[in-house]
Each structure stands twice: as C-alpha cells, then as structure tokens.
C-alpha cells in the first residue's frame, strides 16, 4: 500500500517545481518514482531534509536548490 501511495504522490509533481523531500518508507517510493520520471524528462529541484533522503535523491538524479 505504501508503494502505491508513494508512487501516486509523485504524479502530482509538476515540471519545474521545487519540492521538499522528507523521510519515511512512503517517501522512499515517491523519490524512486520521481527518479524514473526524471529519466523520462521531468525537471525538478529538491530540498532534502535528512541525509539518507539527500543521498537517495542525489543518486536518482534529483537536483537540489542551492
């Protein structure tokens, strides 16, 4: 169920936005789906909160706000 919810949440992310990247098991699935969408051309920037989220997002190609 968490995977379904996390992946569904990623569908609401629009091209060009800045998104906060939190933590938790559901967010893990959201971030992975965002990584897939980035590979398909989605352009977003993320602001990660915890270190593990930052590492996961970075590895999946999500850029960060400076």
Secondary structure, DSSP 4 states (H G I P E B T S, - for coil): -HHHHHHHHHTTPPTT-EEEE--SHHHHHHHHHHHHHHHTT---EEEE-SHHHHHHHHHTT-EE--
